[in-house]
Amino acid sequence: ADIALVTRSYLSDFMARNADMAGQFLVSERIDQVYHHYALLRPQAPITGEAFSALLKGLRSSGQMLKIFEPYRIDVTPLP
């Protein structure tokens, strides 16, 4: 059997676009990796790090961040 490691978002998109092939795959529900994403801002960027952080916090607290990532099956986890 051939095995491929793909992100949940890629798999979800692939299955949506190729529904006729869905029965040919055995998909694990086990989460293998968790990714942490970071933003790099240049010193002369039109937004400061503090403003960007506040924007992200607002998206998270309002639930909008979850709505943005839901279609891609990307979980928005609570901050520590």
N, C-alpha and C positions, 0 to 999 in steps of 0.2 A: 504494500500500500504506500502511496505517496503521502507525505506529510508536509504541511506548510504552516508556518507561524505568521499570522496576519493580525492586524489590529481589529478590534471589535467593530470600529467605525467602518473600516474597509470591508469587512465581511458583510455587515449590514447593508451597505451600499451595493455590493456585488450581488447579494441575494435579491435585493429589490429590483435590480436591473436584469437579473437572469433567473427569474422565478422558476422557469422550466428546468433549471439545473439543481434546484435546492435539494431534491431527493437523492442526489448523488453524493452528498457530503455528510459526514458524521462530524458534528461540531461540538467541541467540549465547552462546558459552561465554566470551567476552571479559569480563574484569572491568574495569569503567569507573571505579568509585570505591571507596575504602576509607574507612570511617567509624571515628572514634575516639570512644568514649563516656566520659563523665565523670560523677561523682556529686557532687552538692552536698549538704553536710550543714550543718544550722543549728547554731549554737554550743551550743544546749541539747539537741541530739539525744541520744537514749538510747544511741547508739554513737559513739565517737570516730572521727576520721579514721584514726588508727593502727589501731584495732581493725577497722574496715571494710576497710582495706588488707590487714591480716593475714588476714581472712576470705576475701577475693578471692584472695590468694596461695595459701592453703590449697586452695581450690577448683581453682585452676589446676594446682598441683603434684600434686594427687591424681588429676587427670584428670576430676574431676566437672564442671568448667566446660565442657569439650568435650562431655560427655554431655548437659548442659543445652541447649547450642546446636545440637548435631548434627541434631535433628529439623527445625530451621528452616534448615538448610544455611548456618549462620553459622560462618565459620572463626574459630578462636581462634589468633591468631598469637603467636609467641614474643616475649617482652619484649626490648627492646634491651639 
